[in-house]
Amino acid sequence: MTRPIQASLDLQALKQNLSIVRQAAPHAGGKSERLRAWY
């Protein structure tokens, strides 16, 4: 069973990765826009 603290840390890391990807690839064009629509 996953510990809630570990799960929240994983979620935090995932959100951080998403924001990094958004900042790092604004020039990706349509692909980037689709990602923004998903999240």
Order of alpha helices (4+ residues) and beta strands (2+ residues): alpha-alpha
